[in-house]
């Protein structure tokens, strides 16, 4: 049975899709079969992986297409993508208008058809509340929350954590949580202060004595932007660089958290 990783924030501009594609390729390089499902209507996972955007998400959820019809190769061994575009948001509206359960629709379209492979399904979600993001979180064995180290970082994290608390109550969700700080700049006082604030506030949000699910930060790096511009992951663009090492650490941590 595939393990589900949902990458979510309720704040945009936190490095979410960068985290998705580098985690996915990192897992693929470890020999794991990985399918990225891009539920964000901006469709940036396709752009980042050099794949054409199309309405794969819409077609699978409401257009009658099967996942086998909408999955695309990425030119990378063990790594596939179900791309989306602006019609993804329309799919959510259609499902709701039809009175269907979004959770069930998502599970039946992308999770239920598989028996064995892929090892991991990674949902890239839009920075919004409810709808497809909530359904993807409800399916998750692991919720991965990127948190840009700016003044508003905690708001995106808090929103997802509150959704997970609700899902624990309403759907008996029992997955794991990891929080990945991004855009860290150790030379600035603001970045260090925001990381400390994130640590402090998480300690207050979580039950007393609980281990903070906070990972080592990923630094702000021009090389990550340059890799994205070339439609490459950091493991292709600069495999020996600091950013590749930092994302490799995330890959290993995910493999420890959710074994497939």
LINSUL-V498101 format. One record per backbone hydrogen bond with DSSP energy under -0.5 kcal/mol. CO is the residue of the C=O (numbers start at 1). NH is the residue of the N-H. If there is no record, write none. Layout:
BEGIN
<<CO/NH> <CO/NH>>
END
This chain:
BEGIN
<<3/5> <3/121> <4/141> <4/142> <5/7> <5/123> <6/8> <6/144> <7/125> <15/19> <16/20> <17/21> <18/22> <19/23> <20/24> <21/25> <22/26> <23/27> <24/28> <25/29> <26/30> <27/30> <27/32> <28/31> <32/34> <33/119> <33/120> <34/80> <35/122> <36/38> <36/82> <37/39> <37/124> <39/41> <40/43> <43/46> <43/47> <44/48> <45/49> <46/50> <46/51> <47/50> <55/59> <56/60> <57/61> <58/62> <58/63> <59/65> <66/69> <66/70> <67/71> <70/83> <72/81> <76/79> <78/34> <79/74> <79/76> <80/36> <81/72> <81/83> <82/38> <83/57> <85/88> <86/89> <86/90> <87/91> <88/92> <89/93> <90/94> <91/95> <92/96> <93/97> <94/98> <95/100> <96/99> <100/102> <101/105> <102/106> <103/107> <104/108> <105/109> <106/110> <106/111> <107/111> <107/112> <111/114> <115/117> <119/3> <120/35> <121/5> <121/123> <122/37> <122/124> <123/7> <123/125> <124/39> <126/128> <130/133> <130/134> <131/135> <132/136> <133/137> <134/138> <135/139> <136/140> <137/140> <141/176> <142/6> <142/144> <143/145> <143/178> <144/8> <144/146> <145/180> <147/182> <148/150> <150/153> <152/155> <152/156> <153/157> <154/158> <155/159> <156/10> <156/160> <157/161> <158/162> <159/163> <160/164> <161/165> <162/166> <163/167> <164/168> <165/169> <166/170> <167/171> <167/173> <176/143> <178/145> <178/180> <179/181> <179/215> <180/147> <181/218> <182/149> <184/220> <185/188> <188/192> <189/193> <190/194> <191/195> <192/196> <193/197> <194/198> <195/199> <196/200> <197/201> <198/202> <199/203> <200/204> <201/205> <202/206> <207/210> <212/214> <213/179> <213/215> <217/219> <218/184> <221/224> <221/225> <222/226> <223/227> <224/228> <225/229> <226/230> <227/230> <227/232> <228/231> <233/236> <233/237> <234/238> <238/241> <241/245> <242/246> <243/247> <244/248> <245/249> <246/250> <247/251> <248/252> <249/253> <250/254> <251/255> <252/256> <253/257> <254/258>>
END
